[in-house]
Amino acid sequence: MNSKETKHEFACNVGKVTEYEIKEHIDTIMVGVRGFSKEVTIVKWNDKKPVFDIRAWRLSDRDGLQYPLRGITFSKEEFIKLREILNSIDVNCIDEYM
């Protein structure tokens, strides 16, 4: 995803138009097939305050733009708490469930 600040809009949920502006691209978690990616960004949605955003994006074959898919947003305080939680996890604990 381009880290430039560019406003975009897309229609969702019965024609409702949502406007978003990527303020900063932090990192890409993964890139999948057919133009899908999971990314961490700072995004401004519909003239609201910018938020941290972890979301899947789809690259359009039609216009070359990336469109937001499912994701989750965090305020600064929520993101700090998430970082604390993630830093406290032993990632190898998942192995006991396999």
C-alpha positions as CSV (number, residue, x, y, z in Angstrom):
1,M,0.0,0.0,0.0
2,N,1.2,3.5,-0.8
3,S,2.1,5.5,2.3
4,K,1.0,8.8,0.7
5,E,-2.0,10.6,2.2
6,T,-4.8,10.2,-0.4
7,K,-8.5,10.4,0.2
8,H,-10.6,7.6,-1.2
9,E,-14.3,6.6,-0.9
10,F,-16.2,3.5,-1.5
11,A,-19.8,2.4,-1.3
12,C,-20.8,-0.2,1.2
13,N,-23.9,-1.3,3.2
14,V,-26.8,-0.3,0.9
15,G,-25.0,2.4,-1.0
16,K,-23.7,4.3,2.0
17,V,-20.4,6.0,0.9
18,T,-17.5,5.7,3.3
19,E,-14.5,8.0,2.9
20,Y,-11.1,7.1,4.2
21,E,-7.6,8.7,4.2
22,I,-4.5,6.6,4.9
23,K,-2.4,8.9,7.1
24,E,0.5,6.4,7.5
25,H,1.2,2.9,6.4
26,I,3.0,1.2,9.3
27,D,3.6,-2.3,7.9
28,T,2.3,-5.1,5.8
29,I,1.5,-8.3,7.8
30,M,1.0,-10.5,4.7
31,V,0.3,-10.4,1.0
32,G,-1.9,-13.1,-0.4
33,V,-3.2,-14.2,-3.7
34,R,-5.4,-12.0,-6.0
35,G,-4.3,-8.7,-4.5
36,F,-5.3,-9.3,-0.9
37,S,-3.1,-8.0,2.0
38,K,-3.3,-7.5,5.7
39,E,-1.9,-4.2,6.8
40,V,-1.4,-2.0,9.8
41,T,-2.1,1.7,9.1
42,I,-3.2,4.9,10.7
43,V,-6.5,5.8,8.9
44,K,-9.0,8.7,9.1
45,W,-12.6,7.4,8.5
46,N,-15.3,9.9,7.5
47,D,-13.8,13.0,9.0
48,K,-13.3,11.3,12.4
49,K,-10.1,11.3,14.4
50,P,-7.3,9.1,12.9
51,V,-7.1,5.6,14.4
52,F,-4.8,2.6,14.3
53,D,-6.2,0.1,11.9
54,I,-5.5,-3.6,11.2
55,R,-7.3,-4.6,8.1
56,A,-7.4,-6.8,5.0
57,W,-7.3,-4.8,1.8
58,R,-8.1,-5.9,-1.8
59,L,-6.4,-4.5,-4.8
60,S,-8.9,-3.8,-7.5
61,D,-8.2,-5.1,-11.1
62,R,-10.7,-2.4,-12.3
63,D,-9.1,0.8,-11.1
64,G,-5.9,-0.2,-9.3
65,L,-7.0,1.1,-5.9
66,Q,-7.0,-0.8,-2.7
67,Y,-10.4,-1.3,-1.0
68,P,-10.8,-2.0,2.7
69,L,-12.3,-5.3,3.8
70,R,-12.9,-6.5,7.3
71,G,-10.7,-5.1,10.0
72,I,-10.5,-3.5,13.4
73,T,-9.7,0.0,14.6
74,F,-8.0,1.1,17.8
75,S,-7.7,4.4,19.6
76,K,-4.2,5.3,20.8
77,E,-5.0,4.0,24.3
78,E,-6.5,0.7,23.0
79,F,-3.5,0.2,20.7
80,I,-1.1,0.7,23.6
81,K,-3.0,-1.9,25.6
82,L,-3.0,-4.3,22.7
83,R,0.7,-3.9,22.3
84,E,1.1,-4.7,26.1
85,I,-1.0,-7.9,25.7
86,L,0.8,-9.1,22.6
87,N,4.2,-8.5,24.2
88,S,3.2,-10.7,27.2
89,I,2.1,-13.7,25.1
90,D,4.4,-16.7,24.6
91,V,3.7,-17.3,20.9
92,N,4.8,-21.0,21.3
93,C,1.7,-21.6,23.5
94,I,-0.3,-22.2,20.4
95,D,1.7,-25.4,19.8
96,E,-0.1,-27.2,22.7
97,Y,-3.4,-27.0,20.8
98,M,-2.1,-28.6,17.6
